[in-house]
Amino acid sequence: MMPATIYTAEYVLPGHPDKLCDAIADALVEQAALREKRALCGVEVAVHRAVVFVTGRIACRDAETIDVPEIVRQVYASAGYDNLWHPSPEELTIRTDVCLGPLNTGEADFRSLSDDQAIVTGYAVDLPGTNYLPPEHWLANRSAQRLRQLRTERPELGLGPDGKVLVLLAAENDTLRLAGFSTSLHHAPGGDPIQLHRAILELLRGQLAEAPTAIPGFDPAVPDAVNVNGAGNFVVGGPEGTTV
């Protein structure tokens, strides 16, 4: 018998530092594109504690009207940071060194071409039920979205904005099953780890019960390897606990 093939995928919640940086950059690109279709955006974002660094160049019509600090604060607020979960948008120190101005003469003519090196990887699969995503990525995405909803559905769990999901799928004899599931969730001091673990198991059962509809041959059994905050206490999360 051939050994099972393992596929892994990761998904981070909106309050994770990596996701905050991506969301800020995405929001700046969106604002530039609204002003000029062929806008040029080359920005870098880093977050640490209550400080946000934004550098680079945004070139488009009316680029100087893009309110970078306000966009940063909006991203933090939408991710779930507030007076309870720090840093709140109001307490951020936002340091910018962004060149804002129009495209240089003739520069717009080359915007349809790649002007930098890039490596892009990825693939789609023949599974309409997963929106053509590989099953492991689809399951990680859906699980993370449901975990985010737990913040409002189950306030007694005291969940914060930050978090991460890892899934391991095993493919063997035309069957696909969840071989392992791990999640780290930002939480308030004094949270009940047993109650949280039970909530995650309940959520996971629901996700796996729906999976065979989208993935033919999927085994909906919950694996023994389900870890919730396996590294321990996750009271300090987000930019307060990580440098990116």
C-alpha positions in Angstrom: 0.0 0.0 0.0 1.3 3.4 -0.9 1.7 5.9 1.9 -0.7 8.7 2.1 0.2 12.0 0.4 -0.1 14.9 2.8 -1.2 18.4 1.7 -0.9 21.4 3.9 -2.4 24.9 3.9 -2.4 27.9 6.2 -4.8 30.9 6.6 -4.4 33.8 9.0 -7.1 36.0 10.4 -7.4 39.7 9.7 -5.7 40.8 12.9 -2.6 38.8 12.2 0.4 41.2 11.5 1.0 39.7 8.1 -2.6 40.2 7.1 -2.6 43.8 8.4 0.4 44.7 6.3 -1.2 43.1 3.2 -4.6 44.8 3.8 -2.9 48.3 4.2 -1.0 47.8 0.9 -4.2 46.5 -0.8 -6.2 49.5 0.4 -3.5 51.9 -0.9 -3.5 50.2 -4.3 -7.3 50.4 -4.4 -7.3 54.2 -3.7 -4.7 54.8 -6.4 -6.6 52.7 -9.0 -9.7 54.7 -8.2 -7.8 57.9 -9.2 -6.1 56.5 -12.3 -6.4 53.1 -14.0 -2.7 52.7 -14.6 -1.5 54.0 -11.3 1.9 52.9 -10.1 2.1 51.5 -6.5 5.3 50.2 -4.9 4.7 50.2 -1.2 6.1 48.4 1.8 4.4 48.1 5.1 5.6 46.9 8.5 3.9 46.8 11.9 5.2 46.4 15.4 3.3 47.1 18.6 1.5 50.4 18.1 3.8 51.6 15.2 3.1 51.3 11.5 5.7 52.0 8.9 4.6 52.7 5.3 7.2 53.5 2.6 7.5 53.6 -1.2 5.8 55.4 -4.1 2.3 55.9 -5.3 2.0 57.6 -8.7 -1.3 58.6 -10.1 -3.6 61.6 -10.5 -4.3 63.4 -7.2 -2.0 61.0 -5.4 -1.4 63.6 -2.7 -5.1 63.4 -1.7 -4.6 59.8 -0.5 -4.8 59.9 3.3 -2.4 57.2 4.2 -2.7 57.4 8.0 -6.5 57.4 7.8 -6.4 54.2 5.6 -4.1 52.6 8.1 -6.5 53.3 10.9 -9.5 52.0 8.9 -7.7 48.7 8.3 -7.0 48.2 12.0 -10.6 49.0 12.9 -12.0 46.6 10.3 -9.6 43.9 11.6 -11.1 44.2 15.1 -8.7 46.4 17.0 -10.3 48.8 19.4 -10.1 50.0 23.0 -10.3 46.4 24.2 -7.9 44.9 21.7 -4.7 46.9 21.3 -3.3 48.7 19.5 -6.5 50.6 18.9 -6.6 52.7 15.7 -6.5 55.9 17.7 -3.3 55.1 19.5 -1.3 54.1 16.4 1.9 56.0 15.5 2.0 56.0 11.8 5.4 56.7 10.1 5.3 57.3 6.4 7.9 58.0 3.8 5.8 57.7 0.6 6.4 59.6 -2.6 3.0 60.8 -3.7 2.7 62.4 -7.1 1.8 62.0 -10.8 3.3 59.4 -13.1 6.4 60.7 -14.9 6.1 61.7 -18.5 5.7 58.6 -20.7 5.5 56.3 -17.7 1.9 55.5 -18.2 2.7 53.9 -21.6 4.6 51.1 -19.9 2.1 50.4 -17.1 0.8 47.4 -19.0 4.2 45.7 -18.8 6.0 44.1 -15.9 8.7 46.5 -14.7 10.0 44.4 -11.9 11.0 40.8 -11.3 8.2 38.5 -10.0 7.6 34.9 -9.3 4.0 33.8 -9.2 3.0 30.2 -8.3 -0.4 28.6 -7.8 -2.9 26.3 -9.5 -6.6 25.6 -9.8 -8.2 22.1 -9.6 -11.3 20.6 -11.2 -13.6 21.1 -8.2 -16.4 23.6 -8.7 -17.6 22.9 -5.1 -14.4 24.5 -3.8 -14.5 27.3 -6.3 -11.6 25.5 -8.0 -9.3 25.9 -5.0 -7.2 22.9 -3.9 -9.2 21.2 -1.1 -6.7 22.0 1.6 -6.8 25.7 0.9 -10.5 25.7 0.6 -10.9 24.1 4.0 -8.4 26.3 5.7 -10.1 29.4 4.2 -13.6 28.3 5.3 -12.5 27.2 8.7 -10.7 30.6 9.3 -13.8 32.5 8.2 -16.0 30.6 10.7 -13.4 31.1 13.4 -13.6 34.8 12.8 -17.4 34.7 13.2 -17.0 33.1 16.6 -15.8 36.4 17.9 -19.3 37.8 17.7 -21.3 34.6 17.9 -19.6 33.4 21.1 -18.4 36.6 23.0 -17.9 34.5 26.2 -14.9 32.9 24.5 -13.1 36.3 24.6 -11.5 35.9 21.1 -9.3 38.7 19.7 -8.5 39.7 16.1 -5.4 37.6 15.6 -5.2 34.0 14.7 -4.0 31.3 12.4 -5.2 28.0 11.0 -3.2 25.1 9.7 -4.8 22.0 8.0 -3.2 18.7 6.9 -5.1 16.7 4.4 -4.2 13.1 3.6 -4.9 11.6 0.2 -5.0 7.8 0.1 -6.8 5.2 -2.1 -9.0 7.9 -3.8 -10.1 9.2 -0.4 -9.3 12.5 1.1 -9.4 13.1 4.9 -8.4 15.7 7.4 -5.3 14.3 9.1 -4.6 17.2 11.4 -5.9 20.6 12.4 -4.2 23.3 14.4 -5.3 26.8 15.3 -3.9 29.6 17.4 -6.5 32.1 18.5 -5.8 35.5 20.2 -7.9 35.5 23.4 -8.5 37.6 26.5 -6.9 36.8 29.9 -8.8 34.2 31.9 -10.3 32.6 28.8 -11.5 29.0 29.4 -9.3 26.7 27.2 -11.7 23.7 27.6 -14.7 25.8 26.4 -12.7 27.1 23.5 -11.5 23.6 22.5 -15.1 22.3 22.5 -16.2 25.3 20.4 -13.5 24.5 17.8 -14.5 20.8 17.7 -18.1 21.8 17.1 -17.1 24.2 14.4 -14.8 21.6 12.8 -17.5 18.9 12.8 -19.8 21.3 10.9 -17.2 22.2 8.3 -16.2 18.5 7.7 -19.9 17.4 7.4 -20.3 19.9 4.6 -17.0 19.0 2.8 -18.1 15.8 1.0 -20.7 17.9 -1.0 -17.8 20.0 -2.4 -15.1 17.3 -2.5 -16.0 13.9 -3.8 -14.6 11.1 -1.8 -13.9 13.2 1.3 -14.1 11.5 4.7 -15.8 13.8 7.2 -14.3 12.2 10.3 -12.8 14.5 12.8 -9.1 13.6 13.3 -7.5 12.9 16.7 -4.9 15.6 16.0 -6.8 18.8 16.7 -4.7 21.4 18.5 -6.1 24.6 19.9 -3.4 27.1 21.1 -1.0 24.2 21.3 1.9 26.6 22.0 0.1 27.9 25.1 -1.3 31.2 26.2 -2.1 33.6 23.3 -3.2 36.7 25.3 -0.5 38.9 23.6 -1.2 38.8 19.9 -1.2 40.9 16.8 1.4 43.7 16.4 1.8 43.7 20.2 3.4 40.3 20.1 5.1 40.0 16.7 7.5 42.0 14.5 7.1 41.5 10.7 
